[in-house]
């Protein structure tokens, strides 16, 4: 979110847009949870338990939703779980529409088993208290389904495919290259790859969306060095146009 807010603040300094991060760790849109989640202390949170309250209090115009990583609950692909993910996404859209909010979907980030060597599990087990080693293939299918909904008029930004390709490309020269230390939660490079695809979607110039570094957002600012001042966590232009 930081890079995206930086882009908006530096290009449109008179914008009154507010960016509110209302993501919740471990949450699903499917309502599913795996055995032993959080050491057995509690199941994964379900978005739909809180969504109406969030919509009522935040009253958003636009929701950027990235679900899927937790929705397959780190198991091998299963059609029932897949359908629950689809139903949860549609329910999110229905609730948002009723509240007058538009939804932009982001495909889930890449799951990488490499940094989890020795801590993933093979297919064919009755339950998974550690991630399935091929879980990224599950996310491939979830991402493909989301992308296919573009034909229904949905706005869908694909972060999963570009992250897969970026990881594969860098892994060829550096077998230890990672985008997530735990295979799930993206590092700063991974976050930029996600933000870059969102910026591409909103029409950011090529000098930004062709860069592998978030520094491009500030470096390409039309006001040059004046974009180096900071406001909160996002750099902003120090002057309004003119």
Protein Blocks (a to p, Z undefined) as FASTA:
>chain_A
ZZmmmmmmmmmmmbcbdcddfbdehiafkopacehiahhmaccddfklmmmmmmmmnopa
bdcddehjlmnnopacdfklmmmmmmmmmmmmmmmmmnopacdddddddddfklmgoiac
cehiabdcbdcfklmmmmmmmmmmmmmmmmnopacddfklmmmmmmmmmmmmmmkbcfbf
nlmaccfklmmmmmmmmmmmnopafklmmpcbfklmmmmpmnlmmlmpcehjbccdfbde
ZZ
